Amino acid sequence: MLQPKRVKWRKEHRGRRRGYAKGGTTLEFGDYGLKALDRGWVTNRQIEAARIAMTRKIKRGGKVWINIFPDKPYTKKPAETRMGSGKGSPEGWVAVVKPGRVMFELAGVPEGLAREAMSRAQHKLPIKTKFISRVGD
């Protein structure tokens, strides 16, 4: 799974998710992409599931780029624990995604297949996304 090798701090604040993506809003590498329309957290497991769904659909052709990385730890308290007694233990890793962010890119396959592959990936993600291409964003 995707996760950082080292982090400066073990636990982080949740932060605010307002605003729009600052960078990564255009296709950089591939011909087709998956652009976020909502804001939210995407876990390392969801990113991996989307990647697998895409690569299985395109079989051995094409190339996939993942433009988001889960570098934010999220914490959880054990079940049936009373309030208080500090922050929970780190549970997993998330990538903060804001509207406009191109999360995945794909090249080397026909548009119909790319659209179908991205559709499979969309079902694995917790946020609304749209298919974009170089010719018509």
Secondary structure, 3 states (H helix, E strand, C coil): CCCCCCCCCCCCCCCCCCCCCCCCCCCCCCCEEEEECCCEEEEHHHHHHHHHHHHHHCCCCCEEEECCCCCEEEEECCCCCCCCCCCCEEEEEEEEECCCCEEEEEECCCHHHHHHHHHHHHCCCCCCEEEEECCCC
